[in-house]
Amino acid sequence: MVINELFHLTLMTVAVFITPFLAKHYVPARQSGIDANKTASTHGRVVAVDLLRAVAIWAIVIIHVVLFYREVGGDLPLWFLDAFQTSMRFAVPVFFILSGLMLRPFAATRTSVIQFYKRRFLAVFVPYMVVHAVLAVIEQVTMTEFLYWLVSGSASPPMYFVVVLMQLYLLYPFIIQLATRRWFVYTTFAVAFAALVVPGMQTVFGIPLVLKFLFFFVWGIYMRAILFPHPNVGVVYYWLAIFILFWVLYAFYPASFYNVRPFYGLAVFMILFLVFHRRQFSEVISTVFARIGENSLWIFLTHFFVLQAIIPPLYANLAVHQSFVFATILIASLLASTVVAFVAKSLYKLPSRILKRRHS
């Protein structure tokens, strides 16, 4: 962790926790007498969540567009690229928050835990394995290398996310009740801060650990009873204050920020969630973004390879002003990543569809 980033995070922590009105809303107290598990029922789709998933997955694509643009020799000012990339760093926290927020609570019996693990394994880990299997065939790796890819996420930089997410799912049945306690949320914040500073808390044998990201997941679980069914839209101004504070400090202490953003990530999540919850969107916009949000896993799993394939030739063949080059690459990358993911998901589901038709 670079010095500027650590100093920035320390200042943010001190500023938020010593300011009463900010600290009060960072981990807000629950109303007494409310059963968090009962008030958190989220039947059907939640438009605000669909929109958040779509925005967050495109933000992840943009982060990696900037990465590849730099690698191919793009010469837009570094301060602009750093700031633009940093502005997108809310994405990973948002996904971990949503993972905790949208998981339904259940009584942790042997049967229910096994069923939960089965659903999560089929929904997330099987597509992850399929993508890695295709990549293993292309790269002609050994079985040992393939298995290490699966447990470490080392096949490509973004894949660590799935490894950490599966660890969170493994923990979920055991922390459902703990995560409704305010003291536990603060504890996971302290653990995340420590993990950022202590390298030994980040990986073991190259396998990423959950410790840096547990706070986001737990915060999402904790916020169920507060955000559903009707959030207090008025608190958006407190989160705007945290958002502005982040960028004021960034102006003085710029750095290449990573994905553990315990203040910026939460602030952007709350601002977008509250805005999306309050505003009525047209049926077309809601449907389009719902489809993108539903397909966010496949966009995540495939986008890095799409960018590897299209950005170098695009950059080499666009002999125009760098601003136009970057904008063209950005738009093409978002569209290509989204289309390829839809195709990949369709191919993945094709065998099951054929079997259903044969049995119908």
Buried (B, 14 or more C-beta within 10 A) or exposed (E): BEEBBBBBBEBBBEBBBEBEEBBEBBBBEBEEEEEBBEBBEBEEEBBBBBBBBBBBBBBBBBBBBBBBBBEBEBEBEEEEBBBBBBBBBBBBBBBBBBBBBBBEBBEBEEEEBEEBBEEBBEEBBEBBBBBBEEBBEEEEBEEEBBEBBBEBBBBBEBBBBBBBBBBBBBBBBEBBEBBBBEEBBBBBBEBBBEBBEEEEBBEEEEBBBBBBBBBBBBBBBBBBBBBBEEBEEEBBEBBEBBBEBBEEBBEEBBBEBBBBBBBBBBBBBBBBBBEBBEEEBEEEEBEBBBEBBBBBBBBBBBBBBBBEEBBBEBBEEBEEEBEEBBEBBBEBBBEBBBEBBBEBBEEBEEEEEEEEEEEE
